[in-house]
Amino acid sequence: MSKGKDKEEWDGVDRRQSKGGAGKGGLIKIVLGAVLLLALGAGGAYGAYAAGLFGGAKGAHEPDEPKLVLKGDKDPYPLPGAEKQKDAPAPVYGEGGSKYRTAYYSFEESFTSNLADSPGLVQVELAVSTRRDGRVLQWVQNHELAIRSAILAQLAATTEAEVYDVEGKKKLATRLTRAVNAVLEENEGFGGIDAVHFRGFLVQ
């Protein structure tokens, strides 16, 4: 009798299996959590890589803009007609100054405009220069009509005092450089002109 009272009645469930099952369920949850964390970490790392936070992706997404050309290097984008100069001797560069070569483009026609505060006229012959590859000068050539319009607008805003003053001419050249680059940036997304040069300057 006492044995029967002390001993719990068996209800058909193996308690050892039940406890073991609960342990296995917890282990599965831990493993699934670890796999989830690893997946999230890998996704975050890929996102950072794609965003350019790591060095590899940054270089892959750099825009294809005109590059600086070293003295003595071949321009990968020569201006049309440059093949006629293949027989010409290669230029000899000095050891000092900039390590990049400078290329020039001259506008064939001169620019004539009224002055801002005078009945006088200014007539200039211009050239532009760049140290970047030939795409910049190709764009200048392609958009010459728009560039001429921008240059004439700047000349029309120039005073008579500026055209007779050395510093005034320097400021005008700077304004013209910005005007040319603005046209290139609008049409091609990149400027690249370093300077505008006066080949001729006449005030009437």
HELIX and SHEET records of a PDB file:
HELIX    1   1 SER A    2  ASP A    6  1                                   5    
HELIX    2   2 ARG A   15  ALA A   50  1                                  36    
HELIX    3   3 GLY A   55  ALA A   60  1                                   6    
HELIX    4   4 ALA A   82  GLN A   85  5                                   4    
HELIX    5   5 ARG A  135  ASN A  142  1                                   8    
HELIX    6   6 GLU A  144  ALA A  156  1                                  13    
HELIX    7   7 GLU A  160  VAL A  163  1                                   4    
HELIX    8   8 VAL A  166  GLU A  188  1                                  23    
SHEET    1   A 3 ALA A 103  SER A 106  0                                        
SHEET    2   A 3 SER A 118  THR A 130 -1                                        
SHEET    3   A 3 PHE A 111  LEU A 115 -1                                        
SHEET    1   B 3 ALA A 103  SER A 106  0                                        
SHEET    2   B 3 SER A 118  THR A 130 -1                                        
SHEET    3   B 3 ALA A 195  VAL A 203 -1                                        
END                                                                             
